[in-house]
Amino acid sequence: MKIDKIVKQITKKLDAEGVQYEVIGDEHSFAISPTCTIHTNHCTIEINNNQITVNEKAADDIEDMIDLILEVEYYSV
């Protein structure tokens, strides 16, 4: 899957959960290098060659990524 489609899926999920985020990069930079970083208040999401990590922990898929983010964003002290 192309990185821009993965980024759109992730940002849609983050919007649905009410998580504030900032995407580093755009379509042009994705064409040069298939990597993206998304920052939330307490997490760094990295997408590199269809692999997703949250705070350097590998996520199996987008749903797993959301679970990791919500655990940190809303349930940590």
C-alpha positions as CSV (number, residue, x, y, z in Angstrom):
1,M,0.0,0.0,0.0
2,K,1.2,3.5,-0.8
3,I,2.4,5.5,2.2
4,D,0.0,8.4,1.5
5,K,-3.0,6.0,1.7
6,I,-1.7,4.6,5.0
7,V,-1.2,8.2,6.3
8,K,-4.8,9.1,5.3
9,Q,-6.2,5.9,7.1
10,I,-4.2,6.7,10.2
11,T,-5.3,10.4,10.3
12,K,-8.9,9.4,9.8
13,K,-8.7,7.0,12.8
14,L,-6.9,9.7,14.9
15,D,-9.7,12.2,14.0
16,A,-12.4,9.7,14.9
17,E,-10.7,9.2,18.3
18,G,-10.3,12.9,18.9
19,V,-6.5,12.7,19.1
20,Q,-4.6,15.9,18.1
21,Y,-1.7,15.2,15.7
22,E,0.7,16.8,13.3
23,V,1.9,15.0,10.1
24,I,5.5,15.6,9.1
25,G,5.7,15.4,5.3
26,D,3.3,15.5,2.3
27,E,2.7,13.8,-1.0
28,H,5.8,15.2,-2.5
29,S,8.2,14.1,0.3
30,F,6.5,10.7,0.4
31,A,7.3,10.3,-3.3
32,I,11.0,10.9,-2.5
33,S,11.2,8.8,0.6
34,P,8.4,6.4,1.7
35,T,8.5,7.4,5.3
36,C,6.3,9.6,7.5
37,T,6.3,10.8,11.1
38,I,3.1,11.8,12.9
39,H,3.3,13.5,16.3
40,T,0.6,13.5,18.9
41,N,0.7,15.0,22.4
42,H,2.5,12.0,23.8
43,C,3.4,9.7,20.9
44,T,5.5,9.6,17.8
45,I,4.1,7.4,15.1
46,E,6.6,6.4,12.4
47,I,5.6,4.8,9.1
48,N,8.4,3.2,7.1
49,N,7.9,0.8,4.2
50,N,4.4,-0.2,5.4
51,Q,5.7,-0.8,9.0
52,I,4.1,1.2,11.8
53,T,5.7,2.0,15.1
54,V,4.4,4.0,18.1
55,N,7.1,5.3,20.4
56,E,9.4,2.7,18.9
57,K,7.0,-0.2,19.6
58,A,5.9,-2.1,16.5
59,A,2.2,-2.2,15.7
60,D,0.7,-5.1,13.8
61,D,-1.8,-2.9,12.0
62,I,-3.7,0.4,12.2
63,E,-6.1,-0.9,14.9
64,D,-3.2,-2.1,17.1
65,M,-1.5,1.3,16.5
66,I,-4.7,3.1,17.7
67,D,-4.8,0.9,20.8
68,L,-1.1,1.8,21.6
69,I,-1.8,5.5,21.1
70,L,-5.0,5.6,23.2
71,E,-3.2,3.7,26.0
72,V,-0.6,6.5,26.2
73,E,-2.7,9.5,25.3
74,Y,-5.7,8.9,27.6
75,Y,-4.7,6.2,30.2
76,S,-1.2,7.1,31.3
77,V,-0.7,9.3,34.2
